[in-house]
């Protein structure tokens, strides 16, 4: 079902691609690598133009985009002539990687899935020489800058290839940290992990502090960086393989833990649209003997799947404990307004999952904790519990 939805989006975008009369402008790029440029490059591009390039590589890989020349009319908000780069086929703001103009070339971008789209726009005044860019299928490694994401070994969950080496640099916002959580690891085993391994460095280079190295069937603990960057290196030798690994990464604003007796939180960027393609977790962890009640103030997510009537796309889930293995208290999407939920113990987890297209306002909640045993404060909490 999900594949059908993606294919429909691709077909829709191709049909809607604008073309400039007499000038080659936009199209679908599906080779392993290639080049494209603004109309008439390196001459002046035409006025009043809009072109869309849709790059589609093999599913399971990503797109690496690099600009070699860049010269567009400058505006401090890039309102006149500009390039917009999207992480996917959709024009949703949650997929927007950046808007660029002037003479400063955009940085190198790596998509988080196998589709990337680039829109070039010019207005009715002032023309420059435009841009030239190259793309390639990037099966292993890249710079990852989202609030959260997934890293897997090549060909996961199939066996990874021999003689492979991949480097992922995870960049969170400045003054933030990165959390890396492994959910699967199955590689060639060796006491010192000298053959096949995944290694973690506390920074963007191999010269930064080496945090850990894993192989075999180890279950790595959660890893938290001391800065806003983390380097993950995967390497395999010439023989013996395995399924590889799968790990989630989170920036600080996408992995929160609350220990106060009462509080509130909301989805990233609320009340503006949340980002696409994220998985964020909020853990409420109170002292033993406490229970937690959560009240929903707002919920506005992508709606239900019309075929299954399920929350198969963007959804918010609540678990009666500190992880996703705990009992499910509820799963919501669309504009449903959940009733208050109550934990059976002192921990409760909320998880927001968004897919690669369609973003809405998100959610906002408040919570309060209280002791199960009666006492002066507990009676006050019981009053809040019943009346609120």
BAFIVEX-926654 format. One record per residue: residue in one letter; x, y negated, z of N, C-alpha, C in turn. Coordinates in steps of 0.001 Angstrom, whole numbers, plus 500000, padded with zeros to 6 digits. Layout:
BEGIN
AXYZXYZXYZ/...
END
This chain:
BEGIN
X500830501194500000500000500000500000500865498756500000/X501908498779500834502777497618500935503489497365499620/X503929498477498948504581498326497660503671497711496623/X502385498091496652501407497534495721501289496032495930/X501259495607497200501149494178497498502342493409496958/X503547493945497134504757493281496641504726493188495122/X504336494286494448504289494285492981503299493249492469/X502153493124493128501175492118492716501727490709492857/X502473490471493942503080489155494139504092488846493043/X504902489856492679505891489662491621505214489339490303/X504154490101489968503436489880488718502812488493488695/X502241488088489838501601486777489923502617485669489713/X503785485801490328504798484769490220505325484668488799/X505502485804488128505984485794486745504995485079485842/X503685485357486033502656484730485204502635483223485395/X502857482779486660502770481358486974504057480593486689/X505120481277486260506391480588486030506244479515484959/X506533478260485294506463477194484295507636477270483332/X507415476847482094508466476816481088508517475425480469/X509693474990480115509861473712479433509858473962477936/X509019473225477209508880473463475780510210473269475063/X510632474286474332511852474214473559513117474427474363/X512997474632475673514171474791476523514015476082477325/X515070476898477350515041478108478151515022477731479628/X514017478203480334513836477719481705513185478808482545/X513952479390483452513392480389484347513315481767483725/X512797482720484512512642484080484045512919485076485151/X512821486342484806513100487427485744514488487971485455/X515340488005486491516709488501486360516810489809487132/X517044490911486435517007492217487092518270493043486877/X519296492466486268520560493186486117521282493249487462/X522331494063487534523102494169488774523804492868489111/X524115492060488079524730490753488295524463489902487064/X524612488590487221524369487713486098524538486253486477/X524263485374485490524396483940485683523155483235485158/X522879482062485694521812481220485167522147479772485512/X521491478827484814521809477413485012520597476572484671/X520688475296485017519620474361484695519557474150483181/X518401473752482645518279473528481198519315472515480701/X519945472845479580520926471997478894522294471949479585/X522478472676480697523760472628481395524903473011480449/X526050472273480448526454471215481396526004469814481003/X525108469730480010524540468429479687523488468033480712/X522883466862480490521867466380481423520602467226481312/X520037467565482433518773468318482405517613467392482030/X516514467943481490515379467107481065514586466582482265/X513829465511482014512931464982483031511708465888483196/X511033465712484334509716466297484575509686467796484254/X510588468510484896510787469932484617510637470764485892/X510081471939485750510112472886486861510340474295486310/X511363474964486837511735476304486388511835477225487599/X511444478469487420511557479463488495512308480683487984/X513356481069488704514071482304488427513761483300489531/X513324484470489148513031485544490101514102486619489939/X514903486824490981515976487821490946515492489069491667/X515516490190490992515047491463491560516135492509491360/X516689493025492449517693494087492369517108495362492963/X517912496395493045517438497691493521516905497596494946/X515730498193495182515148498174496516516097498839497510/X516242498216498666517167498709499671518484497942499678/X518717497131498632519911496289498589519484494833498734/X520419493897498582520114492482498742520723491700497588/X520404490404497533520899489526496476521920488563497078/X523078488470496451524106487503496843524117486391495804/X523856485152496234523735484003495331524861483006495607/X525564482594494524526687481670494647526585480588493580/X526760479311493964526735478200493014528167477782492677/X528448477636491384529777477200490946529805475715490599/X528682475161490123528563473726489845527215473248490371/X527199471990490881525945471469491426525963469952491363/X525006469354490629524934467902490488523492467524490153/X522723467152491183521328466742491028521149465342491605/X520119464637491137519805463321491699519707463429493220/X520330462478493921520349462536495391519169461788496003/X518620462364497054517648461698497917517812462314499301/X517681461505500351517984462034501693517053463166502115/X515854463241501515514942464365501791514775465276500585/X515568465024499541515480465817498298514047465845497755/X513406464651497710512020464570497238511917464436495725/X513016464109495027512946463815493595513351465054492782/X514638465216492561515132466421491893515711467351492968/X515448468638492839515919469546493890515927470989493418/X516608471812494207516525473265494093515992473796495413/X515041474736495342514567475434496524514887476924496370/X515423477505497426515814478916497409514944479670498415/X514292480734497941513360481492498780513847482927498969/X513686483413500165514049484787500519512888485705500180/X512648485913498873511535486740498442510830486110497269/X509677486670496918508939486200495752507941485121496089/X507668484914497359506616484000497773507153482592497944/X506257481597497803506614480209498063506269479806499494/X505943480751500358505645480430501755506820479710502395/X506534478690503201507596477952503867508443478862504754/X507819479933505290508571480856506133509660481596505380/X509570481639504039510578482308503217511662481356502718/X511491480055502957512405479056502401513758479108503093/X514805479350502306516167479364502837516773477969502846/X516329477103501935516865475759501924516444474965500699/X516478473629500822516204472701499723517449471840499534/X517910471680498272519206471050498035519129470066496871/X519929468981496988520059468006495915521404467318496075/X521678466304495261522960465604495336524083466399494700/X525310466177495188526483466831494602527127467850495533/X526543468054496717527073469055497645526479470413497306/X527313471333496909526843472649496469526227473421497637/X525102474114497429524527474938498495525507476023498930/X525396476480500177526269477574500615525899478879499923/X526742479873500079526440481202499545525310481807500367/X524309482389499684523160482974500365523078484469500094/X522673485226501121522362486646500982520919486854501405/X520109487449500534518708487699500870518610488830501879/X517486488876502591517282489960503544516471491105502935/X516113490981501659515542492124500940515936492006499483/X515307492772498589515841492895497237515295491864496251/X514626490843496723514056489812495856514452488434496372/X514808487559495445515088486160495774514532485293494647/X513978484139494973513491483234493930514099481857494104/X514365481204492974514996479884492952514135478970492091/X513758477828492633512939476859491906513761475596491672/X513834475159490410514481473905490044513400472916489633/X513465471703490178512456470679489882513145469357489579/X512689468681488530513154467319488252511939466419488052/X512075465142488428510952464210488276511077463436486964/X510388462296486875510315461553485618511439460531485457/X512352460442486429513403459428486377514739460020486813/X515809459566486235517191459909486599517479461398486377/X518460461677485570518877463056485311520376463179485544/X520805464358485975522217464637486191522596465902485429/X523771466430485712524270467562484928523712468911485382/X523077468957486543522418470189486943523312471162487689/X523071472434487475523773473447488260524059474686487426/X525009475468487935525299476793487403525462477734488592/X524848478918488500524874479850489635525084481268489133/X525601482101490025525793483521489736525133484332490839/X524627485498490475524034486399491469524589487799491257/X524534488604492297524921490000492187524198490830493236/X524036492089492928523489493025493894524526493223494998/X524109492963496237525022493056497377524525494183498274/X525106495369498133524578496543498816525099496666500233/X526076495884500578526740496169501857527385494913502417/X526760494332503419527339493180504075526682491879503670/X527189490776504247526654489457503948526591488603505198/X526111487372505031525919486447506143524429486385506450/X524051486706507670522653486791508076522363485663509041/X521345484844508720521099483636509500519685483544510056/X518865484569509915517493484490510389517389484588511900/X516158484359512419515921484515513854516095485966514279/X515795486873513366515991488292513635516115489007512300/X516533490248512333516674491010511109517152492416511378/X517356493160510304517755494560510407519041494766509628/X519954495539510210521181495952509527521181497473509467/X521472498023508300521593499477508168522845499806507368/X523357501006507574524454501501506749523955501733505328/X524829501740504321524401501947502935523610503241502770/X522492503141502040521637504288501688520850504854502874/X520917504207504051520165504688505211518683504840504854/X517976505909505273518415506979506193519079508178505508/X519373508063504218520161509106503552521619508979504004/X522418509993503725523829509948504134524560508786503465/X525372508094504228526145506976503695527262507503502782/X527747506688501857528809507138500938530169507176501632/X531098507925501046532477507929501524533195506654501079/X534272506341501789535139505212501437534375503888501299/X533453503664502226532682502413502218533175501490503328/X533079500195503093533386499211504136532465498019503959/X531758497667505023530779496584504987531019495640506160/X530845494337505907530986493328506954529731492454506976/X529048492404508108527907491509508294528279490453509331/X528152489188508973528315488095509930526923487605510307/X526592487699511588525289487232512078525501485860512697/X524754484869512206524889483498512692523570483020513283/X523567482738514569522419482123515220522622480611515246/X521652479894515785521779478438515904522921478097516869/X523587476956516669524634476539517615524105476506519046/X524982476807519988524637476867521413523649477988521733/X523539478953520821522684480116521043523567481358521118/X522963482520521288523701483782521285522979484780520396/X523647485881520094523089486946519264522974488221520103/X521841488892519989521662490187520640521526491258519560/X522278492348519695522271493446518731521772494705519438/X520745495335518873520123496507519489520127497658518480/X520854498730518775520887499903517911519695500801518225/X519008501252517161517902502184517367518191503551516762/X519299503674516022519687504974515476521181504943515148/X521871506047515441523295506167515108523624507641514935/X524099508020513751524485509401513488525575509383512419/X526842509506512898527996509392512030529004510480512370/X530033510611511536531112511552511827531665511273513225/X531891512337514001532326512171515384533840512301515501/X534407511484516371535836511528516677536030510828518011/X536922511360518844537081510819520195537397509326520167/X538295508927519289538702507523519227537933506732518171/X536966507385517477536208506740516388537153506124515353/X538127506923514911539112506429513945538706506670512499/X537722507539512279537363507924510910536182507081510404/X534964507498510701533783506700510371533329505983511640/X532995504707511528532602503981512735531864502695512380/X531208502121513393530674500772513324531296500001514483/X531894498846514189532611498053515189531970496675515313/X532010496119516532531385494835516821532447493864517327/X532453492632516768533405491604517172532648490366517643/X533175489735518699532512488594519331532869487299518607/X532458487220517357532764486074516515532682486491515060/X532991485605514108532797485908512685533964486609511996/X535086486860512704536262487421512045536802488633512801/X537656489380512124538303490540512749539296490120513821/X539667488851513843540579488353514853539895487997516166/X538563487982516176537836487691517418537827488914518326/X537419488708519563537443489784520560536653490997520079/X537281492174520188536651493429519776535771493920520930/X534438493883520723533526494243521805533370495746521957/X533284496487520844533036497929520939533187498585519573/X533287499928519608533343500737518388532570502024518667/X531704502441517713530837503594517939530896504556516758/X530689505840517072530611506882516052529831508047516641/X529753509157515912529047510334516407527580510051516626/X527047510592517740525633510407518076525474509562519335/X526441508682519609526349507815520777525071506964520728/X524587506557521891523514505575521959524120504274522481/X524510503358521592525171502133522048524253501302522935/X524796500658523954523994499729524754523705498468523948/X522760497666524409522505496383523758523750495504523883/X524058494777522831525257493945522781524847492489522647/X525412491614523479525112490187523454526410489414523243/X526425488530522268527621487746521972527805486643523009/X529012486104523071529264484962523950529162483644523187/X529100483727521851528928482537521012527739482770520086/X527566481907519105526410482025518210526704482906516995/X527856483603516972528197484446515830528679485820516283/X528368486812515470528758488195515757529126488862514435/X530186489664514439530601490392513236530373491882513448/X529675492527512494529438493969512515530165494581511320/X531017495551511588531813496198510530531474497684510487/X531108498170509307530892499605509089531990500127508170/X532575501284508535533626501867507702533511503376507695/X533669503968506503533689505428506378534942505850505620/X535437507077505909536638507555505229536261508445504048/X537166509324503641537001510063502381536184511347502508/X535815511775503725535016512997503834534141512965505088/X533189513867505133532225514018506234531435512725506430/X530133512864506416529285511685506567528182511907507576/X527117511196507404525976511286508303524911510301507865/X523875510216508673522756509339508355523160507865508464/X524111507586509336524553506202509505523914505538510702/X523539504275510560522977503542511696521912502558511237/X521087502173512207520097501107512024520094500274513295/X520137498950513144520164498063514301519373496803514009/X518740496253515029518067494960514952518973493895515569/X518941492695515000519613491572515663518586490485515953/X518832489772517043517939488702517483518763487496517883/X518289486300517544518867485101518136518150484842519456/X518686483937520264518173483737521619516692483388521625/X516231482538520688514840482118520707513897483212520218/X514443484338519821513608485454519356513712486652520305/X514317486456521473514525487552522434514556486934523827/X513385486619524374513298485900525642512920486843526787/X513441486544527982513085487276529200512630486252530235/X511436486453530809510874485541531799510781486245533146/X511299485584534187511292486171535527510529485305536529/X510080484118536121509285483271537016507892483875537196/X507238483566538315505930484148538618504862483665537644/X505036482492537069504092482021536060504863481287534973/X504289481231533767504972480568532680504151480582531411/X504736480100530352504063480084529050505114480171527947/X504717480656526784505608480713525624504775480844524366/X505421480689523228504718480723521942505646481260520871/X505092481520519695505875482033518568506859480972518090/X507947481374517424508937480409516932508299479340516051/X508655478080516296508235476915515518506780476520515748/X506070477203516660504678476871516944504550475407517350/X503511474651516892502358475104516096502586475083514590/X503820474834514154504119474970512726504214476444512356/X504272476746511069504263478142510625505493478882511147/X505288480106511612506396480949512049507198481438510842/X508451481840511027509258482356509911508754483729509444/X509015484027508189508758485369507667509871486326508071/X509537487617508018510534488678508139511306488607509463/X510566488486510582511196488486511902510520489519512796/X511232489894513824510682490711514898511192490113516203/X510299489482516961510686488780518190510054489453519401/X510763489400520533510300490058521757510331489075522924/X509263489107523732509190488336524962508903489316526103/X509820489403527040509686490317528175509386489518529438/X508314489894530135508011489320531449508407490373532482/X509329490030533353509880490986534320509867490351535707/X508945490803536551508772490263537890509268491263538929/X509373490872540201509856491797541235508933493004541393/X509461494115541903508622495303542154507424494936543025/X506281495560542749505067495291543498504171494256542853/X504687493566541831503892492567541127503192493191539914/X502083492556539532501432492841538253501322491533537480/X501053491626536179501097490460535299499788490346534534/X499265489124534459498084488868533632498441487819532588/X498118488098531315498439487218530202497153486680529588/X497093485351529410495945484680528801496359484128527440/X495553484362526422495851483887525072495181482529524851/X495994481529524506495480480190524215495200480008522734/X495973480683521881495823480529520435496415481751519748/X495788482181518657496327483273517838495914483034516396/X496875482866515511496609482626514097497721483281513288/X497492484544512873498466485320512111497859485721510772/X498677486322509909498159486897508665497075487909508993/X496030487962508170494862488785508463495092490275508265/X494026491027508474494074492488508371494232492950506924/X494743494138506763494826494790505463493406495129505001/X493001494625503849491631494819503385491326496280503056/X492363497077502794492142498488502456492052499373503691/X492870499109504698492884499961505892492188499333507082/X491908498020507005491333497258508114492262497264509328/X493534497486509102494498497499510194495385496265510170/X496057495991511281497016494889511368498357495383510823/X498414495604509514499572496246508887500645495247508469/X500332493962508465501281492955507993501873492212509197/X501489490965509415501953490251510606501066490640511791/X501667490905512939500863491281514102501611491008515397/X500836490891516461501353490738517815500903491945518620/X501854492597519307501537493792520103501996493569521536/X501252494160522480501598494071523909501793495475524453/X502858495661525263503196496964525816503259496870527342/X502746497913527993502645497940529459503962498412530078/X505020497638529851506343497999530346507392497137529689/X508665497542529813509758496730529317510244497053527927/X509650498052527255510064498397525895508884498925525100/X509122499178523811508046499575522908507635501041523065/X508310501768523944507890503134524246506789503172525306/X506550502041525952505498501960526966504119501990526308/X503085502174527110501708502248526599501330500949525896/X500647501081524769500203499922523990498949499324524623/X499032498056524997497875497370525584496986496742524519/X497548496468523357496758495874522285497623495457521120/X496989495333519956497671494908518734496703494027517961/X497130492792517634496216491817517066496821491133515843/X495927490592514994496346489841513820495227488887513441/X495378488170512350494353487227511917494114486152512954/X492849485803513134492472484780514119491670485391515261/X491928486656515547491289487303516680491732486606517969/X490844486481518915491201485881520193491109486967521263/X492253487562521644492237488676522587491746488248523970/X491127489190524672490806488981526080492111489037526880/X492126488503528098493337488608528918493756490063529107/X495063490299529164495579491649529367496301491712530706/X496291492892531337496851493072532675497793494266532661/X498981494083533201499941495181533285499613496071534486/X500090497291534447499918498194535586501109498104536538/X502189497478536078503387497341536893503976495956536765/X505271495846537021505918494532537075506577494093535772/X506347494837534667506940494469533381505879494493532295/X506016493556531347505115493505530194505896492945529015/X505688493520527839506431493142526636505469492717525539/X505728491549524924505004491108523730505971491121522548/X505532491682521425506375491790520231505622491195519043/X506251490221518383505704489637517156506479490175515972/X505765490769515024506382491273513788505764490540512615/X506598489942511750506094489295510539506782489907509327/X506057489954508211506619490561507007507196489481506092/X507382489803504803508138488939503907507299487880503209/X506000487845503434505174486833502806503975486490503691/X503483485274503517502350484716504259502731484433505705/X502655483171506065502943482752507441501849481816507911/X501502481904509182500480481051509778501030480356511023/X500125479845511851500532479027512988501214479846514083/X500762481080514311501373481920515332500518482065516572/X501137482079517743500386482293518975500960481461520117/X500138481300521144500552480635522378499868481342523543/X500628481640524611500079482340525769500583481702527065/X499855481961528147500330481682529503500200482971530298/X501014483121531347500921484308532183501058483925533647/X500578484806534526500727484636535968500915486008536586/X501753486079537600501999487340538299501470487279539715/X501128488437540255500647488519541632500949489874542224/X501038489935543534501323491192544219500065492051544307/X500277493368544244499150494293544338498605494323545754/X499487494202546789499050494226548183498434492889548542/X497388492898549408496722491671549790497543490904550800/X497460489603550755498148488707551671497638487322551364/X498156486333552038497649484984551826497812484551550372/X499044484707549825499258484315548430498509485225547480/X498438486529547848497769487499546992496293487190546873/X495688486673547933494279486312547855494080485165546866/X495030484209546883494963483115545917495108483656544493/X496057484600544323496250485213543011494995485975542576/X494363486679543550493157487436543244492056486507542770/X492002485299543382491026484299542944491282483910541491/X492563483648541154492900483305539774492593484463538834/X492886485683539304492706486881538491491248487030538076/X490339486783539026488908487010538772488303485860537983/X488670484609538372487970483472537775488559483004536460/X489819483405536180490476482870534963490479483868533850/
END
